[in-house]
Amino acid sequence: MKTTETGLKQGFKDLLAVYGIFNFPILQGIGAYKGIPDRIVHVNGKVHYIEFKKVKGKLSEHQLAFKAQCEADGIDYHVIRSLDEAIELVNAWREQ
């Protein structure tokens, strides 16, 4: 089954709602920071940045730079490409 990025975003949002995990989308627009991810999640005392991509989708140059900055700062950055990956990530958080 193919999953669009929009469907993946909605599915992830719904999954987080089931478990009461605080999260919110980042809305892009004029003047938005280039490369900022799609969603922020707060869970287990940590902040996670989430970027959604199609199975073969690639991070842009700005997204790669944002990801590298997160890694340098010790902030978790995840790229989710399927509902299975989303479920696996949420289950890992729940096990912590």
C-alpha positions in Angstrom: 0.0 0.0 0.0 1.4 3.4 -1.0 1.3 6.1 1.7 1.4 9.7 0.7 3.3 12.1 2.9 0.0 13.7 3.9 -1.5 10.3 4.9 1.7 9.5 6.8 1.5 12.8 8.7 -2.1 12.2 9.6 -1.5 8.6 10.6 1.5 9.6 12.9 -0.6 12.4 14.4 -3.4 9.9 15.1 -1.0 7.4 16.6 0.4 10.0 19.0 -3.1 11.0 20.0 -3.9 7.4 21.0 -1.0 7.4 23.5 -1.5 11.1 24.6 2.0 12.1 23.4 2.3 15.9 23.1 3.2 17.0 19.6 2.5 19.8 17.1 3.1 20.5 13.4 5.4 23.2 12.1 3.6 25.2 9.6 5.6 26.5 6.7 5.1 29.9 5.1 6.7 33.1 4.1 9.7 33.7 6.3 9.8 30.2 7.7 13.2 28.8 8.6 14.4 26.7 5.7 14.8 23.0 6.4 12.7 23.0 9.6 11.0 19.6 10.0 7.3 18.8 9.8 6.5 18.0 13.5 7.8 18.4 17.0 7.2 15.7 19.6 7.8 16.0 23.4 8.1 12.5 25.0 9.9 11.2 28.0 11.5 14.5 28.8 13.0 14.9 25.3 12.2 16.9 22.2 12.2 15.1 18.8 12.0 16.6 15.4 10.1 14.6 12.8 10.4 14.9 9.0 8.1 12.9 6.8 9.3 11.7 3.3 8.0 9.3 0.7 9.9 6.0 0.5 12.4 7.3 -2.0 12.2 11.0 -0.9 15.4 12.8 -0.1 16.2 15.5 2.4 16.9 18.8 0.9 20.2 20.6 1.5 18.5 22.8 4.1 16.9 19.8 5.8 20.3 18.0 5.9 21.8 21.1 7.5 19.0 21.3 10.1 19.4 17.6 10.8 23.2 18.0 11.3 22.6 20.9 13.7 20.2 18.8 15.7 22.7 16.0 15.9 25.5 18.4 17.0 23.2 19.7 19.7 22.1 16.3 20.9 18.5 16.7 19.7 16.8 13.7 18.1 15.8 14.1 14.5 13.8 11.3 12.8 12.9 10.8 9.1 9.7 8.7 8.8 8.9 7.0 5.5 6.2 4.6 6.4 3.5 3.9 9.0 5.5 0.9 10.1 8.5 3.2 10.9 6.1 5.5 12.8 4.7 2.6 14.8 8.2 1.3 15.6 9.4 4.7 16.8 6.3 5.3 19.0 6.7 1.8 20.5 10.4 2.5 21.3 9.4 5.7 23.1 6.7 3.8 25.0 9.3 1.2 26.2 11.6 3.9 27.6 
